[in-house]
Amino acid sequence: MKLILLSGVAALFIAGTAQAQNITLTHEAGSAGGASDIAAKNLAEVAAAGKLATIQVQAGKTLTKSMLQVAQGKTDIAASPFLLKFLMARGLGPYSGLGKEKGKVLGNSLRLLYPYHIATFFLISFQSTGIDSFAKLKGKTIHNGPPRGGALISARQIIQLSAGYKEGRDYTGKQIAWGQANSIFLDRSVDAALRPGTNPSAFMPVFMAAGKLNLISVPKAKFEGKGWTKYKNAPGNVAQVFPVSELAHYGPKVRVISDDAMFRTIANAAGDMVHKNMDKKLAKALTAAFIKSLPDLYRKVPFARNSQFGNISDKGMGICKAGIQFHPGAVEAWAEAGKPVPKCALPPS
């Protein structure tokens, strides 16, 4: 059963002990068990097996900071939401303190090895709360992400676009580090959560054990309206519309609420990025090893295909609008795998 498999995902990624030519790299990822964590552990495993490098993975990081550390040369690899790269390069949002000039230099120093959907956003509540729509979030306390970062930005926007509600005015937002996110939902410190996850999500079996759940789609009329249409086309965002049946694996303890037979939400595109000065041969070898590992990754991890590992198309990842550039070594690796990088994402020659 897929849900059972999730609990064993971490055990599948035990890195080898080879010193890999004495190259040691640091890699920071988001919430444990999520797409970025799995990507990092998979890369560590294949890099060790191929004696390319020893990669030290740390999960549960706030990626806003992790990306800045890669841009500053303090961390080698980080899971990097495309929205945050876009904002950094303009000195906006969480990077406004950098200023436009410094933000541009740092943001434009980041280079992509491979992309994926870091998360799809889901509104979740216990059925006992009576929250079965975005409209019923008014006056409630909602977990909407960590204290800062892309997930918080996205969750606030999704609620505002779907119900017209603003945090502080219409509902109370509760932010907490990912390591404590499950506990505040389970102890009913919050009425609902709008959080990123995979399909299937590792946290769902934990929540299901505590009671029946509602999984709530964005209303169709809102999703197809002007505000949501603009948001779906914003840097880092990819619209997600899929049959409700694709969530049936959760079973009868989860009621999927939608206007029709389709579930509507947004996904954040991201990828593992490095500094542009990473050695070209190393970047190519790491990317090629990751590409070669994809069939095994699909078998090991139930959500790997849904997270779009192996997809580098602009349509599937929104690469061009976010201003993403691949590392030259990664460009060569993808070309040799028969998947040319979109022209908009080629690095300066």
Legacy VTK file of the C-alpha trace (Angstrom):
# vtk DataFile Version 3.0
C-alpha trace
ASCII
DATASET POLYDATA
POINTS 349 float
0.000 0.000 0.000
1.400 3.400 -0.973
0.796 5.019 2.401
2.784 2.322 4.158
5.633 2.780 1.720
5.998 6.408 2.724
7.114 5.521 6.224
10.058 3.636 4.816
11.208 6.223 2.310
13.998 7.597 4.460
15.494 4.138 4.930
15.864 3.751 1.189
18.396 6.577 0.982
21.365 5.513 3.062
24.422 7.086 1.491
27.497 4.998 0.827
30.736 5.448 2.692
33.032 6.058 -0.267
35.044 9.236 0.171
34.311 10.110 -3.452
37.694 11.547 -4.330
37.652 13.478 -1.032
34.981 15.895 -2.304
32.512 16.733 0.451
29.441 18.849 -0.301
26.686 20.294 1.872
23.069 20.058 0.755
20.092 21.697 2.490
16.480 20.628 1.916
13.005 21.503 3.174
10.602 19.437 5.258
11.672 15.858 6.021
10.011 13.323 3.753
9.068 15.951 1.158
10.191 16.245 -2.433
13.290 18.331 -1.696
14.408 15.986 1.082
13.998 12.942 -1.134
15.839 14.668 -3.991
18.742 15.522 -1.700
19.005 12.035 -0.211
18.766 10.454 -3.636
21.561 12.666 -4.938
23.690 11.809 -1.895
23.144 8.110 -2.508
24.011 8.140 -6.208
26.938 10.514 -5.713
28.414 8.167 -3.122
27.752 5.076 -5.249
29.466 6.705 -8.211
32.321 7.978 -6.041
31.544 11.520 -7.180
31.244 13.199 -3.796
30.176 12.723 -0.207
27.069 14.857 0.293
25.997 15.862 3.792
22.222 16.381 3.735
20.302 18.510 6.234
16.498 18.580 6.007
13.931 20.790 7.716
15.659 23.988 6.625
14.020 27.309 5.797
14.937 27.500 2.133
14.903 31.295 2.009
18.098 31.206 4.056
19.509 28.083 2.406
19.375 29.645 -1.046
21.097 32.793 0.169
23.874 30.668 1.635
24.412 28.965 -1.735
24.528 32.344 -3.453
27.089 33.478 -0.858
29.176 30.331 -1.296
28.506 29.079 2.236
26.450 26.008 1.200
27.078 23.879 -1.888
23.554 22.798 -2.872
20.076 23.815 -1.756
16.510 23.085 -2.692
15.436 26.337 -4.305
11.841 27.382 -5.020
11.811 29.313 -8.275
9.732 32.089 -6.725
12.447 32.765 -4.168
15.144 32.882 -6.832
13.017 35.389 -8.759
12.596 37.551 -5.644
16.249 37.353 -4.647
17.429 38.536 -8.057
15.235 41.632 -7.607
15.865 42.276 -3.938
12.179 41.778 -3.143
10.091 40.050 -0.477
12.232 38.192 2.069
15.334 39.505 0.278
14.398 43.192 0.345
17.150 43.785 2.887
19.753 42.927 0.259
18.793 45.815 -1.978
18.322 45.541 -5.720
21.980 45.595 -6.741
23.228 42.994 -4.257
20.100 40.912 -4.768
20.712 40.843 -8.505
24.313 39.703 -8.083
23.432 36.987 -5.584
20.269 35.787 -7.331
21.990 35.554 -10.675
24.769 33.443 -9.183
22.399 30.486 -8.691
22.347 27.684 -11.261
19.971 24.741 -11.534
20.951 21.067 -11.732
17.435 19.585 -12.023
13.883 20.791 -11.268
10.835 19.272 -9.572
7.574 20.334 -7.975
8.644 20.948 -4.413
5.064 20.854 -3.206
1.401 21.065 -4.061
-0.735 23.116 -1.669
-3.605 21.503 0.226
-6.182 22.933 2.621
-6.737 20.335 5.355
-9.070 20.279 8.350
-10.520 17.712 10.709
-14.123 17.091 9.744
-15.116 17.836 13.340
-14.155 21.512 12.832
-16.891 22.023 10.246
-14.396 23.663 7.883
-15.289 22.321 4.454
-14.537 25.351 2.270
-12.157 28.295 2.029
-15.061 30.564 2.984
-15.256 28.931 6.418
-11.720 29.978 7.317
-12.988 33.371 8.491
-12.252 33.940 12.138
-10.237 30.727 12.393
-6.609 30.020 13.257
-4.733 28.595 10.293
-1.284 27.056 10.083
0.102 28.596 6.908
3.797 27.794 6.965
7.101 28.479 8.715
7.911 31.958 10.087
9.209 33.078 6.687
9.760 31.750 3.202
8.012 30.761 0.008
5.453 28.430 1.596
4.126 31.222 3.819
3.950 33.665 0.911
2.048 31.146 -1.204
-0.382 30.102 1.540
-1.355 33.689 2.282
-1.949 34.388 -1.396
-3.983 31.216 -1.920
-6.347 32.080 0.934
-6.737 35.653 -0.243
-7.449 34.649 -3.841
-9.795 31.809 -2.875
-11.811 33.555 -0.152
-10.789 37.209 -0.129
-9.389 36.857 3.390
-6.254 38.551 4.712
-4.220 37.317 7.634
-4.697 39.422 10.744
-7.939 40.912 9.481
-10.046 37.877 8.615
-8.160 34.972 10.174
-5.225 34.314 12.472
-2.172 32.816 10.833
0.089 30.579 12.876
3.633 30.055 11.657
5.940 27.388 13.006
8.997 25.456 11.836
8.235 22.350 9.809
9.478 20.098 12.586
6.544 21.175 14.780
3.951 21.534 12.006
2.296 18.161 12.558
1.979 18.585 16.320
0.065 21.885 16.215
-2.452 20.346 13.822
-2.847 17.187 15.864
-3.298 18.963 19.210
-5.904 21.277 17.630
-3.839 24.419 18.238
-5.039 25.404 14.770
-8.400 24.893 13.098
-6.957 24.007 9.701
-3.711 23.970 7.757
-2.874 25.239 4.302
0.427 23.604 3.653
2.555 22.163 0.885
2.744 18.433 0.402
3.279 15.672 -2.083
0.731 13.188 -3.420
0.671 11.028 -1.403
1.947 13.116 1.506
3.912 11.657 4.391
1.978 13.691 6.965
-1.462 12.510 5.872
-1.337 9.038 7.510
-0.325 10.743 10.771
-3.310 13.094 10.569
-5.686 10.312 9.522
-4.783 8.330 12.620
-6.177 11.188 14.719
-9.526 11.621 12.978
-11.439 12.047 9.739
-10.189 14.782 7.446
-11.399 17.190 4.803
-9.122 17.883 1.833
-10.459 21.004 0.125
-10.047 22.131 -3.481
-9.908 25.760 -4.589
-13.394 26.749 -5.844
-13.649 26.378 -9.622
-15.085 29.860 -10.211
-12.244 31.474 -8.255
-9.599 29.296 -9.892
-10.745 30.333 -13.350
-11.193 34.006 -12.415
-8.901 36.934 -13.139
-7.013 36.916 -9.843
-6.215 33.221 -9.846
-5.341 33.257 -13.562
-2.731 35.922 -12.909
-1.408 34.015 -9.915
-1.184 30.724 -11.821
1.087 32.448 -14.313
3.318 34.069 -11.698
6.998 33.037 -11.413
7.418 29.753 -9.600
3.785 28.655 -9.895
2.316 25.795 -11.900
-1.450 25.221 -11.990
-2.576 21.787 -10.823
-5.910 20.385 -11.982
-6.325 16.645 -11.619
-9.110 14.115 -11.021
-10.286 13.735 -7.444
-9.769 10.015 -7.982
-5.999 10.604 -7.781
-6.492 11.205 -4.057
-8.588 8.070 -3.529
-5.594 6.199 -2.098
-6.222 7.946 1.235
-9.397 5.924 1.667
-12.676 6.686 3.469
-11.125 8.696 6.312
-10.456 11.576 3.917
-13.309 13.444 2.257
-12.120 15.276 -0.849
-14.258 18.383 -1.385
-14.518 19.865 -4.872
-17.085 21.590 -7.080
-16.865 18.695 -9.521
-14.679 15.650 -10.073
-11.526 17.755 -10.367
-9.157 19.003 -7.671
-7.695 22.478 -8.197
-4.664 23.970 -6.532
-1.193 25.298 -7.234
2.242 23.727 -7.146
5.535 25.474 -6.505
8.272 24.609 -8.955
11.756 24.349 -7.531
15.003 22.509 -8.025
18.372 21.790 -6.542
20.659 24.732 -7.245
24.355 25.362 -6.893
26.620 28.372 -7.273
27.538 29.206 -10.857
31.206 28.659 -9.956
30.754 24.963 -9.169
33.171 22.907 -11.240
31.519 22.061 -14.566
32.612 18.419 -14.535
31.264 17.943 -11.019
27.926 19.600 -11.834
27.598 17.461 -14.935
28.482 14.248 -13.111
26.003 14.944 -10.286
23.204 15.785 -12.714
23.911 12.768 -14.925
23.903 10.462 -11.901
20.577 11.903 -10.758
19.045 11.462 -14.208
20.259 7.864 -14.388
18.703 7.165 -10.974
15.193 8.313 -11.948
13.743 4.852 -12.748
14.844 3.624 -9.301
13.488 6.784 -7.680
10.078 6.219 -9.297
10.005 2.696 -7.868
11.134 3.693 -4.395
9.047 6.803 -3.801
5.277 6.795 -4.450
5.083 10.525 -5.169
8.176 10.879 -7.369
6.268 10.925 -10.674
3.647 13.335 -9.344
6.465 15.624 -8.231
7.635 15.754 -11.857
11.179 14.528 -11.308
12.743 14.277 -14.764
10.537 16.957 -16.335
12.534 19.986 -17.512
9.933 21.498 -19.834
9.060 25.146 -19.486
5.348 24.267 -19.520
5.676 21.815 -16.662
8.053 23.888 -14.552
7.550 27.554 -15.461
11.288 27.914 -15.934
11.302 30.894 -18.300
8.998 33.227 -16.367
11.057 32.670 -13.212
14.338 33.505 -14.962
15.980 30.192 -14.093
19.322 29.219 -15.623
20.845 25.744 -15.599
24.478 25.137 -14.733
26.557 24.526 -17.908
27.411 21.066 -16.631
23.740 20.264 -16.097
22.938 21.503 -19.596
25.344 18.934 -21.015
24.014 16.149 -18.809
20.382 16.756 -19.818
21.320 17.049 -23.514
23.133 13.716 -23.364
20.017 12.224 -21.753
17.994 13.367 -24.763
16.276 16.291 -23.037
17.597 19.646 -24.247
17.252 22.485 -21.749
14.799 25.227 -22.826
16.663 28.029 -24.603
15.479 30.578 -22.055
17.293 28.639 -19.315
20.708 28.406 -20.966
23.406 30.164 -18.937
25.453 33.023 -20.385
28.234 31.733 -22.601
LINES 1 350
349 0 1 2 3 4 5 6 7 8 9 10 11 12 13 14 15 16 17 18 19 20 21 22 23 24 25 26 27 28 29 30 31 32 33 34 35 36 37 38 39 40 41 42 43 44 45 46 47 48 49 50 51 52 53 54 55 56 57 58 59 60 61 62 63 64 65 66 67 68 69 70 71 72 73 74 75 76 77 78 79 80 81 82 83 84 85 86 87 88 89 90 91 92 93 94 95 96 97 98 99 100 101 102 103 104 105 106 107 108 109 110 111 112 113 114 115 116 117 118 119 120 121 122 123 124 125 126 127 128 129 130 131 132 133 134 135 136 137 138 139 140 141 142 143 144 145 146 147 148 149 150 151 152 153 154 155 156 157 158 159 160 161 162 163 164 165 166 167 168 169 170 171 172 173 174 175 176 177 178 179 180 181 182 183 184 185 186 187 188 189 190 191 192 193 194 195 196 197 198 199 200 201 202 203 204 205 206 207 208 209 210 211 212 213 214 215 216 217 218 219 220 221 222 223 224 225 226 227 228 229 230 231 232 233 234 235 236 237 238 239 240 241 242 243 244 245 246 247 248 249 250 251 252 253 254 255 256 257 258 259 260 261 262 263 264 265 266 267 268 269 270 271 272 273 274 275 276 277 278 279 280 281 282 283 284 285 286 287 288 289 290 291 292 293 294 295 296 297 298 299 300 301 302 303 304 305 306 307 308 309 310 311 312 313 314 315 316 317 318 319 320 321 322 323 324 325 326 327 328 329 330 331 332 333 334 335 336 337 338 339 340 341 342 343 344 345 346 347 348
